[in-house]
Amino acid sequence: MATQLDLQEQEQLDALKAFWNKQGNLITWVLILVLGAFAAWNGWQYWQREQAQKAGALFEELDRAAQAGDADKVTRVFTDLKDRNPGTAYAQQGGLLAAKVQVAQGQIDAAKASLNWVAENAVEDEVRLLARLRLAGVQADAKQYAEALKTLDAVKGEGFEALAADRRGDVLMAQGKKAEALTAYQTAWKTMGQKVEYRRLIDAKLTALGASPAPAEPAASAASAASTGASGAAK
């Protein structure tokens, strides 16, 4: 009996050795790849957390400088932030904040540079579009109207059509092109949601140009009501 068991064990060992000789290298490489990928993933996660912490610290420093109105320090910290942690949300928000302070302190070129960076490098599409809208405003204030209109041409995204048209109207008005500005404002007014508070400002601009859309709404409502009433009567 013992001899039979020894023979069975020997056969199992021989079978295992044969399997390992045939498949051992493949199994070893698969394990190396799996363990390597796991280690790389953990390393990447650790690096991401570390970068986020560093970026957060720099953003806090930038925010303190912004509250103090220190545009020079804001510029220096933002430069460090975008150079060291360009792919973080802190960098894109830092660029918008830096530009706001730079404009307030009259550092227009620095503000345009900050907004340009955000427009080209921000992680989120919405932030890039917002940066372009603000950049167009800064360019218009600097009387760089052609540049502002070119910047607005790149503001194409859902939810930004009305804001871009409104800003285009402002630029065209500054150029004295009232007819074209009127068209832009009308586009903005029609595109913007009726419940959005900002629509009132566009309404005011249209009113100033003698083309207030407000009277048309009650008339349209009355026509709709009349139509509804006639339909009910017909039934």
LOLODREN-914223 format. One record per residue: residue number from 1; x, z, y of N, C-alpha, C in turn; residue in three letters. Coordinates in nm, 2 decimals. Layout:
<rs>
[NUM; [X; Z; Y]; [X; Z; Y]; [X; Z; Y]; "Ala"]
...
</rs>
This chain:
<rs>
[1; [0.08; 0.00; -0.12]; [0.00; 0.00; 0.00]; [0.09; 0.00; 0.13]; "Met"]
[2; [0.19; 0.09; 0.12]; [0.28; 0.09; 0.23]; [0.35; -0.04; 0.26]; "Ala"]
[3; [0.39; -0.10; 0.14]; [0.46; -0.23; 0.15]; [0.37; -0.34; 0.21]; "Thr"]
[4; [0.24; -0.33; 0.18]; [0.14; -0.43; 0.23]; [0.13; -0.41; 0.38]; "Gln"]
[5; [0.12; -0.28; 0.43]; [0.11; -0.26; 0.57]; [0.23; -0.30; 0.65]; "Leu"]
[6; [0.35; -0.28; 0.58]; [0.47; -0.32; 0.65]; [0.48; -0.47; 0.66]; "Asp"]
[7; [0.43; -0.54; 0.56]; [0.43; -0.69; 0.57]; [0.33; -0.73; 0.68]; "Leu"]
[8; [0.22; -0.67; 0.69]; [0.12; -0.70; 0.80]; [0.18; -0.68; 0.94]; "Gln"]
[9; [0.24; -0.57; 0.95]; [0.30; -0.53; 1.08]; [0.41; -0.63; 1.12]; "Glu"]
[10; [0.49; -0.67; 1.01]; [0.60; -0.77; 1.04]; [0.54; -0.90; 1.08]; "Gln"]
[11; [0.43; -0.94; 1.01]; [0.37; -1.07; 1.05]; [0.32; -1.07; 1.19]; "Glu"]
[12; [0.26; -0.95; 1.23]; [0.21; -0.94; 1.37]; [0.32; -0.95; 1.47]; "Gln"]
[13; [0.43; -0.88; 1.43]; [0.55; -0.88; 1.52]; [0.60; -1.02; 1.53]; "Leu"]
[14; [0.61; -1.09; 1.42]; [0.66; -1.23; 1.42]; [0.57; -1.32; 1.50]; "Asp"]
[15; [0.44; -1.30; 1.49]; [0.35; -1.38; 1.57]; [0.36; -1.35; 1.72]; "Ala"]
[16; [0.38; -1.22; 1.75]; [0.39; -1.18; 1.89]; [0.52; -1.24; 1.95]; "Leu"]
[17; [0.63; -1.24; 1.87]; [0.76; -1.29; 1.92]; [0.74; -1.44; 1.94]; "Lys"]
[18; [0.68; -1.51; 1.85]; [0.66; -1.65; 1.86]; [0.58; -1.69; 1.98]; "Ala"]
[19; [0.47; -1.61; 2.01]; [0.39; -1.63; 2.13]; [0.47; -1.61; 2.25]; "Phe"]
[20; [0.55; -1.50; 2.25]; [0.63; -1.47; 2.37]; [0.73; -1.58; 2.40]; "Trp"]
[21; [0.80; -1.62; 2.29]; [0.90; -1.73; 2.30]; [0.84; -1.86; 2.36]; "Asn"]
[22; [0.71; -1.88; 2.33]; [0.64; -2.00; 2.38]; [0.59; -1.99; 2.51]; "Lys"]
[23; [0.52; -1.87; 2.54]; [0.45; -1.85; 2.67]; [0.51; -1.75; 2.76]; "Gln"]
[24; [0.62; -1.68; 2.72]; [0.68; -1.57; 2.79]; [0.72; -1.61; 2.93]; "Gly"]
[25; [0.79; -1.72; 2.95]; [0.83; -1.77; 3.08]; [0.72; -1.79; 3.17]; "Asn"]
[26; [0.61; -1.86; 3.12]; [0.50; -1.89; 3.20]; [0.43; -1.76; 3.25]; "Leu"]
[27; [0.41; -1.66; 3.16]; [0.35; -1.54; 3.19]; [0.43; -1.46; 3.30]; "Ile"]
[28; [0.56; -1.46; 3.28]; [0.65; -1.39; 3.37]; [0.64; -1.45; 3.51]; "Thr"]
[29; [0.64; -1.59; 3.52]; [0.63; -1.65; 3.65]; [0.49; -1.63; 3.72]; "Trp"]
[30; [0.39; -1.63; 3.64]; [0.26; -1.60; 3.69]; [0.25; -1.46; 3.75]; "Val"]
[31; [0.31; -1.36; 3.68]; [0.31; -1.22; 3.73]; [0.39; -1.21; 3.85]; "Leu"]
[32; [0.51; -1.28; 3.86]; [0.59; -1.28; 3.98]; [0.51; -1.33; 4.10]; "Ile"]
[33; [0.44; -1.45; 4.08]; [0.37; -1.51; 4.19]; [0.26; -1.42; 4.23]; "Leu"]
[34; [0.18; -1.36; 4.14]; [0.07; -1.27; 4.18]; [0.12; -1.15; 4.25]; "Val"]
[35; [0.22; -1.08; 4.20]; [0.28; -0.97; 4.26]; [0.34; -1.00; 4.40]; "Leu"]
[36; [0.41; -1.12; 4.40]; [0.47; -1.16; 4.53]; [0.36; -1.19; 4.64]; "Gly"]
[37; [0.25; -1.25; 4.59]; [0.14; -1.28; 4.69]; [0.08; -1.15; 4.74]; "Ala"]
[38; [0.06; -1.05; 4.65]; [0.00; -0.93; 4.68]; [0.09; -0.85; 4.78]; "Phe"]
[39; [0.23; -0.86; 4.76]; [0.32; -0.79; 4.85]; [0.32; -0.86; 4.98]; "Ala"]
[40; [0.31; -1.00; 4.98]; [0.31; -1.07; 5.11]; [0.19; -1.04; 5.19]; "Ala"]
[41; [0.07; -1.03; 5.12]; [-0.05; -1.00; 5.19]; [-0.05; -0.86; 5.25]; "Trp"]
[42; [0.00; -0.76; 5.18]; [0.02; -0.63; 5.24]; [0.11; -0.63; 5.35]; "Asn"]
[43; [0.22; -0.71; 5.34]; [0.32; -0.72; 5.45]; [0.26; -0.78; 5.57]; "Gly"]
[44; [0.18; -0.89; 5.55]; [0.11; -0.95; 5.66]; [0.01; -0.86; 5.73]; "Trp"]
[45; [-0.06; -0.79; 5.65]; [-0.16; -0.69; 5.71]; [-0.09; -0.59; 5.79]; "Gln"]
[46; [0.02; -0.54; 5.74]; [0.10; -0.43; 5.81]; [0.15; -0.49; 5.94]; "Tyr"]
[47; [0.20; -0.61; 5.94]; [0.26; -0.68; 6.06]; [0.15; -0.70; 6.16]; "Trp"]
[48; [0.03; -0.74; 6.12]; [-0.08; -0.76; 6.21]; [-0.12; -0.63; 6.28]; "Gln"]
[49; [-0.13; -0.53; 6.20]; [-0.17; -0.40; 6.26]; [-0.06; -0.35; 6.36]; "Arg"]
[50; [0.06; -0.37; 6.33]; [0.17; -0.33; 6.42]; [0.17; -0.41; 6.54]; "Glu"]
[51; [0.15; -0.55; 6.53]; [0.14; -0.63; 6.65]; [0.02; -0.59; 6.74]; "Gln"]
[52; [-0.09; -0.56; 6.67]; [-0.21; -0.52; 6.75]; [-0.19; -0.39; 6.83]; "Ala"]
[53; [-0.12; -0.30; 6.77]; [-0.09; -0.17; 6.83]; [0.00; -0.20; 6.95]; "Gln"]
[54; [0.10; -0.28; 6.93]; [0.20; -0.31; 7.04]; [0.12; -0.38; 7.16]; "Lys"]
[55; [0.04; -0.48; 7.12]; [-0.03; -0.56; 7.22]; [-0.13; -0.46; 7.29]; "Ala"]
[56; [-0.19; -0.37; 7.22]; [-0.29; -0.28; 7.28]; [-0.21; -0.19; 7.39]; "Gly"]
[57; [-0.09; -0.15; 7.35]; [-0.02; -0.06; 7.45]; [0.02; -0.14; 7.57]; "Ala"]
[58; [0.06; -0.27; 7.56]; [0.09; -0.35; 7.67]; [-0.03; -0.38; 7.76]; "Leu"]
[59; [-0.15; -0.40; 7.69]; [-0.27; -0.42; 7.77]; [-0.31; -0.30; 7.85]; "Phe"]
[60; [-0.29; -0.18; 7.79]; [-0.32; -0.06; 7.87]; [-0.23; -0.05; 7.99]; "Glu"]
[61; [-0.11; -0.09; 7.97]; [-0.01; -0.08; 8.09]; [-0.06; -0.19; 8.19]; "Glu"]
[62; [-0.10; -0.30; 8.15]; [-0.15; -0.41; 8.24]; [-0.27; -0.36; 8.31]; "Leu"]
[63; [-0.36; -0.30; 8.24]; [-0.49; -0.25; 8.30]; [-0.46; -0.14; 8.41]; "Asp"]
[64; [-0.36; -0.05; 8.38]; [-0.32; 0.05; 8.48]; [-0.27; -0.02; 8.61]; "Arg"]
[65; [-0.18; -0.12; 8.59]; [-0.13; -0.19; 8.70]; [-0.24; -0.27; 8.78]; "Ala"]
[66; [-0.33; -0.32; 8.71]; [-0.44; -0.39; 8.77]; [-0.53; -0.30; 8.86]; "Ala"]
[67; [-0.55; -0.18; 8.81]; [-0.63; -0.08; 8.88]; [-0.56; -0.03; 9.01]; "Gln"]
[68; [-0.42; -0.04; 9.00]; [-0.34; 0.00; 9.11]; [-0.32; -0.12; 9.21]; "Ala"]
[69; [-0.37; -0.24; 9.17]; [-0.35; -0.35; 9.26]; [-0.21; -0.40; 9.26]; "Gly"]
[70; [-0.13; -0.37; 9.17]; [0.01; -0.41; 9.17]; [0.02; -0.55; 9.10]; "Asp"]
[71; [0.01; -0.65; 9.17]; [0.01; -0.79; 9.11]; [0.14; -0.82; 9.05]; "Ala"]
[72; [0.25; -0.78; 9.11]; [0.38; -0.81; 9.06]; [0.40; -0.75; 8.92]; "Asp"]
[73; [0.36; -0.62; 8.90]; [0.37; -0.56; 8.77]; [0.28; -0.62; 8.67]; "Lys"]
[74; [0.16; -0.66; 8.72]; [0.06; -0.72; 8.63]; [0.12; -0.85; 8.58]; "Val"]
[75; [0.19; -0.93; 8.66]; [0.25; -1.05; 8.62]; [0.36; -1.03; 8.51]; "Thr"]
[76; [0.44; -0.93; 8.54]; [0.55; -0.90; 8.45]; [0.49; -0.85; 8.31]; "Arg"]
[77; [0.40; -0.76; 8.31]; [0.34; -0.71; 8.19]; [0.27; -0.82; 8.11]; "Val"]
[78; [0.20; -0.90; 8.18]; [0.13; -1.01; 8.11]; [0.23; -1.11; 8.05]; "Phe"]
[79; [0.34; -1.14; 8.12]; [0.44; -1.22; 8.07]; [0.49; -1.17; 7.93]; "Thr"]
[80; [0.52; -1.04; 7.93]; [0.56; -0.97; 7.81]; [0.45; -0.98; 7.70]; "Asp"]
[81; [0.33; -0.96; 7.74]; [0.22; -0.96; 7.64]; [0.20; -1.10; 7.58]; "Leu"]
[82; [0.20; -1.20; 7.66]; [0.18; -1.34; 7.60]; [0.30; -1.39; 7.52]; "Lys"]
[83; [0.42; -1.34; 7.56]; [0.54; -1.38; 7.49]; [0.56; -1.31; 7.36]; "Asp"]
[84; [0.52; -1.18; 7.35]; [0.54; -1.10; 7.23]; [0.42; -1.11; 7.14]; "Arg"]
[85; [0.30; -1.12; 7.20]; [0.18; -1.11; 7.11]; [0.08; -1.22; 7.15]; "Asn"]
[86; [0.12; -1.35; 7.15]; [0.04; -1.45; 7.20]; [-0.09; -1.48; 7.13]; "Pro"]
[87; [-0.10; -1.44; 7.00]; [-0.21; -1.47; 6.92]; [-0.32; -1.36; 6.91]; "Gly"]
[88; [-0.31; -1.26; 7.00]; [-0.40; -1.15; 7.00]; [-0.51; -1.16; 7.11]; "Thr"]
[89; [-0.62; -1.09; 7.08]; [-0.73; -1.09; 7.18]; [-0.68; -1.02; 7.31]; "Ala"]
[90; [-0.59; -0.93; 7.29]; [-0.53; -0.86; 7.41]; [-0.47; -0.96; 7.51]; "Tyr"]
[91; [-0.40; -1.06; 7.45]; [-0.33; -1.15; 7.54]; [-0.42; -1.24; 7.62]; "Ala"]
[92; [-0.53; -1.28; 7.55]; [-0.63; -1.37; 7.63]; [-0.70; -1.29; 7.73]; "Gln"]
[93; [-0.74; -1.16; 7.70]; [-0.81; -1.08; 7.80]; [-0.71; -1.04; 7.91]; "Gln"]
[94; [-0.59; -1.02; 7.87]; [-0.49; -0.98; 7.97]; [-0.47; -1.10; 8.07]; "Gly"]
[95; [-0.47; -1.22; 8.02]; [-0.46; -1.33; 8.11]; [-0.57; -1.34; 8.22]; "Gly"]
[96; [-0.69; -1.32; 8.17]; [-0.81; -1.32; 8.26]; [-0.79; -1.21; 8.37]; "Leu"]
[97; [-0.75; -1.09; 8.32]; [-0.74; -0.98; 8.41]; [-0.63; -1.00; 8.51]; "Leu"]
[98; [-0.52; -1.05; 8.46]; [-0.40; -1.08; 8.55]; [-0.44; -1.18; 8.66]; "Ala"]
[99; [-0.51; -1.28; 8.62]; [-0.55; -1.38; 8.72]; [-0.64; -1.32; 8.83]; "Ala"]
[100; [-0.73; -1.23; 8.79]; [-0.82; -1.17; 8.88]; [-0.74; -1.09; 8.99]; "Lys"]
[101; [-0.64; -1.02; 8.94]; [-0.56; -0.94; 9.04]; [-0.48; -1.03; 9.12]; "Val"]
[102; [-0.42; -1.13; 9.06]; [-0.33; -1.23; 9.13]; [-0.41; -1.30; 9.24]; "Gln"]
[103; [-0.53; -1.34; 9.21]; [-0.61; -1.40; 9.32]; [-0.64; -1.30; 9.43]; "Val"]
[104; [-0.68; -1.18; 9.40]; [-0.71; -1.08; 9.50]; [-0.59; -1.05; 9.59]; "Ala"]
[105; [-0.47; -1.07; 9.53]; [-0.35; -1.04; 9.61]; [-0.29; -1.17; 9.67]; "Gln"]
[106; [-0.36; -1.28; 9.66]; [-0.31; -1.40; 9.72]; [-0.21; -1.47; 9.65]; "Gly"]
[107; [-0.18; -1.44; 9.52]; [-0.08; -1.51; 9.44]; [-0.15; -1.62; 9.36]; "Gln"]
[108; [-0.19; -1.72; 9.43]; [-0.27; -1.83; 9.37]; [-0.20; -1.90; 9.26]; "Ile"]
[109; [-0.07; -1.94; 9.28]; [0.00; -2.01; 9.18]; [0.02; -1.93; 9.05]; "Asp"]
[110; [0.04; -1.80; 9.07]; [0.05; -1.71; 8.95]; [-0.08; -1.71; 8.88]; "Ala"]
[111; [-0.19; -1.70; 8.95]; [-0.33; -1.69; 8.89]; [-0.36; -1.82; 8.82]; "Ala"]
[112; [-0.32; -1.94; 8.87]; [-0.34; -2.06; 8.80]; [-0.26; -2.07; 8.68]; "Lys"]
[113; [-0.14; -2.02; 8.68]; [-0.05; -2.02; 8.56]; [-0.11; -1.93; 8.45]; "Ala"]
[114; [-0.17; -1.81; 8.49]; [-0.23; -1.72; 8.39]; [-0.35; -1.79; 8.33]; "Ser"]
[115; [-0.44; -1.85; 8.41]; [-0.56; -1.91; 8.36]; [-0.53; -2.03; 8.28]; "Leu"]
[116; [-0.43; -2.11; 8.32]; [-0.38; -2.22; 8.24]; [-0.34; -2.18; 8.10]; "Asn"]
[117; [-0.27; -2.07; 8.09]; [-0.22; -2.02; 7.96]; [-0.34; -1.98; 7.88]; "Trp"]
[118; [-0.43; -1.91; 7.93]; [-0.55; -1.87; 7.85]; [-0.63; -1.99; 7.81]; "Val"]
[119; [-0.64; -2.09; 7.90]; [-0.72; -2.21; 7.87]; [-0.66; -2.29; 7.75]; "Ala"]
[120; [-0.53; -2.28; 7.74]; [-0.46; -2.35; 7.64]; [-0.43; -2.27; 7.51]; "Glu"]
[121; [-0.43; -2.14; 7.52]; [-0.38; -2.06; 7.41]; [-0.48; -1.95; 7.35]; "Asn"]
[122; [-0.59; -1.93; 7.42]; [-0.68; -1.83; 7.38]; [-0.73; -1.85; 7.24]; "Ala"]
[123; [-0.75; -1.75; 7.16]; [-0.80; -1.76; 7.02]; [-0.95; -1.81; 7.02]; "Val"]
[124; [-1.03; -1.76; 7.11]; [-1.17; -1.79; 7.11]; [-1.21; -1.91; 7.20]; "Glu"]
[125; [-1.29; -2.00; 7.15]; [-1.33; -2.12; 7.24]; [-1.40; -2.07; 7.37]; "Asp"]
[126; [-1.48; -1.97; 7.36]; [-1.55; -1.92; 7.47]; [-1.46; -1.87; 7.58]; "Glu"]
[127; [-1.35; -1.81; 7.54]; [-1.26; -1.76; 7.64]; [-1.18; -1.87; 7.70]; "Val"]
[128; [-1.15; -1.97; 7.63]; [-1.08; -2.09; 7.68]; [-1.17; -2.16; 7.79]; "Arg"]
[129; [-1.30; -2.17; 7.76]; [-1.39; -2.24; 7.85]; [-1.41; -2.15; 7.98]; "Leu"]
[130; [-1.42; -2.02; 7.96]; [-1.43; -1.93; 8.07]; [-1.31; -1.94; 8.16]; "Leu"]
[131; [-1.19; -1.95; 8.10]; [-1.06; -1.96; 8.18]; [-1.06; -2.09; 8.26]; "Ala"]
[132; [-1.11; -2.20; 8.20]; [-1.12; -2.32; 8.28]; [-1.22; -2.32; 8.39]; "Arg"]
[133; [-1.33; -2.25; 8.37]; [-1.43; -2.23; 8.48]; [-1.36; -2.16; 8.60]; "Leu"]
[134; [-1.29; -2.05; 8.56]; [-1.23; -1.97; 8.67]; [-1.12; -2.05; 8.73]; "Arg"]
[135; [-1.04; -2.12; 8.65]; [-0.93; -2.20; 8.71]; [-0.98; -2.31; 8.81]; "Leu"]
[136; [-1.10; -2.37; 8.77]; [-1.16; -2.47; 8.87]; [-1.20; -2.40; 9.00]; "Ala"]
[137; [-1.25; -2.28; 8.99]; [-1.28; -2.20; 9.11]; [-1.16; -2.17; 9.20]; "Gly"]
[138; [-1.05; -2.13; 9.13]; [-0.93; -2.11; 9.21]; [-0.87; -2.23; 9.27]; "Val"]
[139; [-0.88; -2.34; 9.20]; [-0.83; -2.47; 9.25]; [-0.91; -2.52; 9.37]; "Gln"]
[140; [-1.05; -2.50; 9.36]; [-1.13; -2.54; 9.47]; [-1.11; -2.45; 9.59]; "Ala"]
[141; [-1.08; -2.32; 9.57]; [-1.05; -2.24; 9.69]; [-0.92; -2.28; 9.75]; "Asp"]
[142; [-0.83; -2.34; 9.67]; [-0.70; -2.38; 9.73]; [-0.72; -2.53; 9.78]; "Ala"]
[143; [-0.84; -2.58; 9.78]; [-0.87; -2.71; 9.83]; [-0.81; -2.82; 9.74]; "Lys"]
[144; [-0.79; -2.79; 9.62]; [-0.74; -2.89; 9.52]; [-0.86; -2.94; 9.44]; "Gln"]
[145; [-0.94; -3.02; 9.52]; [-1.07; -3.05; 9.46]; [-1.06; -3.15; 9.34]; "Tyr"]
[146; [-0.97; -3.25; 9.35]; [-0.96; -3.34; 9.24]; [-0.91; -3.27; 9.11]; "Ala"]
[147; [-0.82; -3.17; 9.13]; [-0.78; -3.09; 9.01]; [-0.89; -3.01; 8.95]; "Glu"]
[148; [-0.97; -2.95; 9.05]; [-1.08; -2.87; 9.00]; [-1.18; -2.95; 8.92]; "Ala"]
[149; [-1.22; -3.07; 8.97]; [-1.31; -3.15; 8.90]; [-1.26; -3.20; 8.76]; "Leu"]
[150; [-1.13; -3.22; 8.76]; [-1.07; -3.26; 8.63]; [-1.07; -3.14; 8.53]; "Lys"]
[151; [-1.05; -3.02; 8.58]; [-1.06; -2.90; 8.50]; [-1.20; -2.89; 8.44]; "Thr"]
[152; [-1.30; -2.91; 8.53]; [-1.44; -2.89; 8.49]; [-1.48; -3.00; 8.38]; "Leu"]
[153; [-1.41; -3.11; 8.38]; [-1.44; -3.22; 8.28]; [-1.41; -3.16; 8.14]; "Asp"]
[154; [-1.32; -3.07; 8.13]; [-1.28; -3.01; 8.00]; [-1.37; -2.89; 7.96]; "Ala"]
[155; [-1.46; -2.85; 8.04]; [-1.55; -2.74; 8.01]; [-1.67; -2.80; 7.94]; "Val"]
[156; [-1.66; -2.81; 7.81]; [-1.77; -2.87; 7.73]; [-1.79; -2.78; 7.61]; "Lys"]
[157; [-1.90; -2.71; 7.61]; [-1.93; -2.61; 7.51]; [-2.07; -2.56; 7.53]; "Gly"]
[158; [-2.14; -2.53; 7.42]; [-2.27; -2.48; 7.42]; [-2.28; -2.35; 7.51]; "Glu"]
[159; [-2.37; -2.34; 7.60]; [-2.38; -2.23; 7.69]; [-2.30; -2.24; 7.82]; "Gly"]
[160; [-2.22; -2.34; 7.83]; [-2.14; -2.35; 7.95]; [-2.17; -2.47; 8.03]; "Phe"]
[161; [-2.27; -2.55; 7.98]; [-2.30; -2.68; 8.06]; [-2.35; -2.64; 8.20]; "Glu"]
[162; [-2.45; -2.55; 8.21]; [-2.50; -2.51; 8.34]; [-2.40; -2.46; 8.43]; "Ala"]
[163; [-2.32; -2.37; 8.38]; [-2.21; -2.31; 8.47]; [-2.11; -2.41; 8.52]; "Leu"]
[164; [-2.08; -2.51; 8.43]; [-1.99; -2.61; 8.47]; [-2.05; -2.70; 8.58]; "Ala"]
[165; [-2.18; -2.73; 8.56]; [-2.25; -2.82; 8.66]; [-2.26; -2.75; 8.79]; "Ala"]
[166; [-2.29; -2.62; 8.79]; [-2.30; -2.54; 8.91]; [-2.17; -2.54; 8.98]; "Asp"]
[167; [-2.06; -2.51; 8.91]; [-1.93; -2.51; 8.97]; [-1.89; -2.65; 9.03]; "Arg"]
[168; [-1.93; -2.75; 8.96]; [-1.90; -2.89; 9.00]; [-1.98; -2.91; 9.14]; "Arg"]
[169; [-2.10; -2.86; 9.14]; [-2.17; -2.87; 9.27]; [-2.10; -2.80; 9.39]; "Gly"]
[170; [-2.05; -2.69; 9.36]; [-1.97; -2.61; 9.46]; [-1.85; -2.69; 9.51]; "Asp"]
[171; [-1.78; -2.75; 9.42]; [-1.66; -2.83; 9.45]; [-1.70; -2.95; 9.54]; "Val"]
[172; [-1.81; -3.02; 9.49]; [-1.86; -3.14; 9.57]; [-1.91; -3.10; 9.71]; "Leu"]
[173; [-1.97; -2.99; 9.72]; [-2.02; -2.94; 9.85]; [-1.90; -2.92; 9.94]; "Met"]
[174; [-1.79; -2.86; 9.89]; [-1.68; -2.83; 9.96]; [-1.61; -2.96; 10.01]; "Ala"]
[175; [-1.63; -3.07; 9.94]; [-1.58; -3.20; 9.98]; [-1.68; -3.27; 10.08]; "Gln"]
[176; [-1.79; -3.21; 10.10]; [-1.89; -3.27; 10.19]; [-1.98; -3.38; 10.12]; "Gly"]
[177; [-1.97; -3.38; 9.99]; [-2.05; -3.48; 9.91]; [-2.19; -3.42; 9.87]; "Lys"]
[178; [-2.28; -3.41; 9.96]; [-2.40; -3.33; 9.94]; [-2.49; -3.40; 9.84]; "Lys"]
[179; [-2.50; -3.53; 9.84]; [-2.59; -3.60; 9.74]; [-2.54; -3.57; 9.60]; "Ala"]
[180; [-2.41; -3.58; 9.58]; [-2.36; -3.56; 9.44]; [-2.37; -3.41; 9.41]; "Glu"]
[181; [-2.35; -3.32; 9.50]; [-2.36; -3.18; 9.48]; [-2.51; -3.15; 9.44]; "Ala"]
[182; [-2.60; -3.21; 9.51]; [-2.74; -3.19; 9.47]; [-2.77; -3.22; 9.33]; "Leu"]
[183; [-2.72; -3.34; 9.29]; [-2.74; -3.38; 9.15]; [-2.68; -3.28; 9.05]; "Thr"]
[184; [-2.56; -3.23; 9.08]; [-2.50; -3.13; 8.99]; [-2.58; -3.00; 8.99]; "Ala"]
[185; [-2.63; -2.96; 9.10]; [-2.71; -2.83; 9.10]; [-2.84; -2.85; 9.03]; "Tyr"]
[186; [-2.90; -2.97; 9.04]; [-3.02; -2.99; 8.97]; [-3.00; -2.99; 8.82]; "Gln"]
[187; [-2.88; -3.05; 8.78]; [-2.85; -3.04; 8.63]; [-2.83; -2.90; 8.59]; "Thr"]
[188; [-2.76; -2.82; 8.67]; [-2.74; -2.68; 8.64]; [-2.87; -2.61; 8.62]; "Ala"]
[189; [-2.96; -2.63; 8.72]; [-3.09; -2.56; 8.72]; [-3.17; -2.59; 8.60]; "Trp"]
[190; [-3.17; -2.72; 8.56]; [-3.25; -2.76; 8.45]; [-3.19; -2.72; 8.31]; "Lys"]
[191; [-3.06; -2.71; 8.31]; [-2.99; -2.67; 8.19]; [-2.99; -2.52; 8.16]; "Thr"]
[192; [-2.99; -2.44; 8.27]; [-2.98; -2.30; 8.25]; [-3.12; -2.24; 8.21]; "Met"]
[193; [-3.11; -2.14; 8.12]; [-3.23; -2.08; 8.07]; [-3.31; -2.02; 8.18]; "Gly"]
[194; [-3.44; -2.02; 8.17]; [-3.53; -1.98; 8.28]; [-3.52; -1.83; 8.30]; "Gln"]
[195; [-3.48; -1.75; 8.20]; [-3.47; -1.60; 8.21]; [-3.34; -1.56; 8.26]; "Lys"]
[196; [-3.25; -1.65; 8.28]; [-3.11; -1.61; 8.32]; [-3.11; -1.58; 8.47]; "Val"]
[197; [-3.07; -1.46; 8.51]; [-3.08; -1.42; 8.65]; [-3.00; -1.52; 8.74]; "Glu"]
[198; [-2.89; -1.57; 8.69]; [-2.80; -1.66; 8.77]; [-2.88; -1.78; 8.82]; "Tyr"]
[199; [-2.98; -1.82; 8.76]; [-3.06; -1.94; 8.79]; [-3.12; -1.92; 8.94]; "Arg"]
[200; [-3.14; -1.80; 8.98]; [-3.19; -1.78; 9.12]; [-3.09; -1.83; 9.22]; "Arg"]
[201; [-2.96; -1.80; 9.19]; [-2.86; -1.85; 9.28]; [-2.85; -2.00; 9.29]; "Leu"]
[202; [-2.87; -2.07; 9.18]; [-2.87; -2.21; 9.18]; [-3.00; -2.26; 9.26]; "Ile"]
[203; [-3.11; -2.19; 9.24]; [-3.23; -2.22; 9.32]; [-3.20; -2.21; 9.47]; "Asp"]
[204; [-3.13; -2.11; 9.51]; [-3.10; -2.09; 9.65]; [-3.02; -2.20; 9.70]; "Ala"]
[205; [-2.92; -2.25; 9.62]; [-2.84; -2.36; 9.67]; [-2.92; -2.49; 9.68]; "Lys"]
[206; [-3.01; -2.51; 9.59]; [-3.10; -2.63; 9.60]; [-3.19; -2.62; 9.72]; "Leu"]
[207; [-3.24; -2.49; 9.75]; [-3.33; -2.47; 9.86]; [-3.25; -2.50; 9.99]; "Thr"]
[208; [-3.13; -2.46; 10.00]; [-3.04; -2.48; 10.12]; [-3.02; -2.63; 10.14]; "Ala"]
[209; [-3.03; -2.71; 10.03]; [-3.02; -2.86; 10.04]; [-3.15; -2.93; 10.06]; "Leu"]
[210; [-3.26; -2.85; 10.07]; [-3.39; -2.90; 10.09]; [-3.45; -2.96; 9.97]; "Gly"]
[211; [-3.41; -2.91; 9.85]; [-3.46; -2.96; 9.73]; [-3.50; -2.85; 9.63]; "Ala"]
[212; [-3.57; -2.75; 9.68]; [-3.60; -2.63; 9.60]; [-3.69; -2.67; 9.48]; "Ser"]
[213; [-3.66; -2.64; 9.36]; [-3.74; -2.67; 9.25]; [-3.86; -2.58; 9.22]; "Pro"]
[214; [-3.86; -2.47; 9.30]; [-3.96; -2.36; 9.28]; [-4.11; -2.41; 9.29]; "Ala"]
[215; [-4.14; -2.49; 9.39]; [-4.28; -2.54; 9.40]; [-4.33; -2.62; 9.28]; "Pro"]
[216; [-4.24; -2.68; 9.21]; [-4.28; -2.77; 9.10]; [-4.33; -2.69; 8.99]; "Ala"]
[217; [-4.28; -2.57; 8.97]; [-4.32; -2.49; 8.85]; [-4.46; -2.45; 8.85]; "Glu"]
[218; [-4.52; -2.39; 8.97]; [-4.66; -2.36; 8.97]; [-4.75; -2.48; 8.95]; "Pro"]
[219; [-4.70; -2.59; 9.01]; [-4.78; -2.71; 8.99]; [-4.79; -2.76; 8.85]; "Ala"]
[220; [-4.67; -2.75; 8.78]; [-4.66; -2.79; 8.64]; [-4.75; -2.69; 8.56]; "Ala"]
[221; [-4.75; -2.56; 8.60]; [-4.83; -2.47; 8.52]; [-4.98; -2.49; 8.54]; "Ser"]
[222; [-5.02; -2.53; 8.67]; [-5.16; -2.56; 8.70]; [-5.20; -2.68; 8.62]; "Ala"]
[223; [-5.11; -2.78; 8.61]; [-5.14; -2.91; 8.54]; [-5.16; -2.88; 8.39]; "Ala"]
[224; [-5.07; -2.79; 8.34]; [-5.08; -2.75; 8.20]; [-5.21; -2.68; 8.17]; "Ser"]
[225; [-5.25; -2.59; 8.27]; [-5.37; -2.51; 8.25]; [-5.49; -2.60; 8.25]; "Ala"]
[226; [-5.49; -2.70; 8.35]; [-5.60; -2.79; 8.36]; [-5.62; -2.87; 8.23]; "Ala"]
[227; [-5.50; -2.91; 8.18]; [-5.50; -2.99; 8.06]; [-5.56; -2.91; 7.94]; "Ser"]
[228; [-5.52; -2.79; 7.93]; [-5.56; -2.70; 7.83]; [-5.71; -2.68; 7.84]; "Thr"]
[229; [-5.76; -2.66; 7.97]; [-5.90; -2.64; 7.99]; [-5.98; -2.76; 7.95]; "Gly"]
[230; [-5.93; -2.88; 7.99]; [-6.00; -3.00; 7.96]; [-6.01; -3.02; 7.80]; "Ala"]
[231; [-5.90; -2.99; 7.74]; [-5.89; -3.00; 7.59]; [-6.00; -2.91; 7.53]; "Ser"]
[232; [-6.01; -2.78; 7.59]; [-6.10; -2.69; 7.53]; [-6.25; -2.73; 7.55]; "Gly"]
[233; [-6.27; -2.79; 7.67]; [-6.41; -2.84; 7.70]; [-6.44; -2.95; 7.61]; "Ala"]
[234; [-6.34; -3.04; 7.58]; [-6.37; -3.15; 7.50]; [-6.41; -3.11; 7.36]; "Ala"]
[235; [-6.35; -2.99; 7.31]; [-6.39; -2.94; 7.18]; [-6.53; -2.88; 7.19]; "Lys"]
</rs>
